[in-house]
Amino acid sequence: MPFTSTTNIKMYYELKGAGERVLFISGTGGDLRVKPNVLDGPLAGANQVLAFDQRGLGQTEKPELSYTMEDYADDAAALMDELGWPSAHVIGVSFGGMVALNLALRHPAKINKLVLCCTSPGGPAMASFPLHELPDNLSDSDRIRKMLAVNDVRQTEEWQQQHATRVDKMIKVSLEMRPADHQTPAFKAGAKRQLEARSHHDVVDHLPGIQKPTLICAGKYDGMAPPENQESMRDMIPGAELAWFEGGHLFLIQDKNAWPKITSFLNHE
């Protein structure tokens, strides 16, 4: 098993592909045991991709203390150091985009090009959907139904009622994909600590300090990372490009043009 102990934490990671190096930072609840994942897609066909489980999640260590966004950024930097990666392109998706923003500010030399997918810079004005405010007592099915409407604003309660069979299948598939230990107290505690760290995310005032070629990728119907947040990041990060895709928070699997756009940005001058 590819584990490594950094100065911060024992981490689980996987490497796949060949070409220019890319560090991929996953979203809320990310776990490499859930298949298919980014290593099974187009990115690893065009680049050497390093993906990992973040602290509190998957097979990585779950310290019993409060986590911060700085911790997540420093974990990513420490993993790169441990594997002998002085720098790489960095892709952050959703929560991973928040981590990537912190990484770009705390460890700018680690990043060649930066891709921010369906994410937000935080703070009171540009926060993403407050996942930490969802009730703990929601059933798994009700939580998924809630998130369907947040991930894609077209999937309203009325839409879900009109497509009940399809929604039931989506819920069934989602539940079947989860590793069994996602129901354990250790996993739930780690996931909750991630959400707590996420709730304090705020790099808005520091966005002009990001001096890396940056591509912002967004879904037109994303209710998690609202369109106005994407436009604000584009305006505040020097030289940033904003690309829109058909879909919501999951546009990377909804729009076949998303990954080609990203790999072209990474691999061409």
Secondary structure as UniProt FT lines:
FT   STRAND          3..5
FT   STRAND          10..16
FT   STRAND          21..25
FT   TURN            28..29
FT   TURN            32..33
FT   HELIX           38..40
FT   HELIX           43..46
FT   STRAND          48..52
FT   TURN            55..56
FT   TURN            58..59
FT   HELIX           69..82
FT   TURN            83..84
FT   STRAND          88..93
FT   HELIX           95..106
FT   HELIX           108..110
FT   STRAND          111..117
FT   TURN            123..125
FT   HELIX           131..133
FT   TURN            136..137
FT   HELIX           140..151
FT   TURN            153..154
FT   HELIX           157..162
FT   HELIX           164..177
FT   HELIX           180..183
FT   HELIX           185..199
FT   HELIX           204..209
FT   STRAND          214..219
FT   TURN            220..221
FT   HELIX           227..236
FT   TURN            238..239
FT   STRAND          241..245
FT   TURN            249..250
FT   HELIX           251..254
FT   TURN            256..257
FT   HELIX           258..267
//
